[in-house]
Amino acid sequence: MKQGNLNAKDDAYVPLIYSQKLDELISDPNIKNIAVTAPYDSGKTTILKSYFKKRELRYKLGIRYTNHLIILLQI
């Protein structure tokens, strides 16, 4: 079985329903953790990197911190 490219991209299409739900979760002060689960190599990090890149102006500090953590976790 051939494995995919494990380098997450930051320019993928993020479905509107994902963006809306992430916006809702991020704006809720009662939510401390968000879990994104899916099979191995299904694009979880790519979706998150793309989502945060497109909304960097709206969530400047939180996004930069989260993107930095995503990059660090890939090492």
C-alpha positions in Angstrom: 0.0 0.0 0.0 1.4 3.4 -1.1 1.6 6.1 1.6 0.6 9.7 0.8 2.8 12.7 1.2 3.0 13.4 4.9 3.8 17.1 4.5 0.7 19.2 5.4 -0.3 21.9 3.0 -1.8 25.3 4.0 -3.7 26.1 0.8 -6.3 23.3 0.7 -10.1 23.9 0.3 -11.8 23.9 3.7 -15.5 23.1 3.5 -17.8 25.8 4.8 -19.3 23.5 7.4 -15.8 22.9 8.9 -15.0 26.6 8.9 -18.3 27.5 10.6 -17.9 24.8 13.2 -14.3 25.7 14.0 -15.3 29.4 14.2 -18.1 28.5 16.7 -15.8 26.3 18.8 -13.0 28.8 18.9 -15.3 31.7 19.9 -16.8 29.7 22.8 -14.9 30.6 26.0 -16.1 27.4 27.7 -14.3 25.2 25.2 -10.7 24.5 26.2 -9.8 21.6 23.8 -10.9 20.7 20.3 -10.2 17.2 19.0 -9.9 16.5 15.3 -10.0 12.8 14.6 -9.8 10.9 11.4 -7.7 8.0 9.9 -4.0 8.3 9.4 -3.0 10.5 6.4 -6.5 11.8 5.8 -5.7 15.5 5.9 -6.4 16.6 9.5 -3.3 18.9 9.7 -3.8 20.2 6.2 -7.4 21.2 7.0 -6.3 22.9 10.2 -3.3 24.7 8.6 -5.5 25.9 5.7 -8.3 27.1 8.0 -5.9 29.0 10.3 -4.0 30.6 7.4 -7.2 31.9 5.9 -8.3 33.4 9.2 -5.0 34.7 10.4 -6.2 38.3 10.4 -9.3 37.5 12.5 -7.5 35.5 15.2 -4.0 37.0 15.0 -2.4 35.8 18.2 -4.3 32.5 18.7 -3.7 31.5 15.1 0.0 32.3 15.1 0.4 30.3 18.3 -1.6 27.4 17.0 0.2 27.3 13.7 3.5 27.4 15.5 2.4 24.4 17.6 1.3 22.5 14.5 4.7 23.1 12.9 6.5 22.0 16.1 4.4 18.9 16.4 5.3 17.8 12.9 9.0 17.6 13.7 
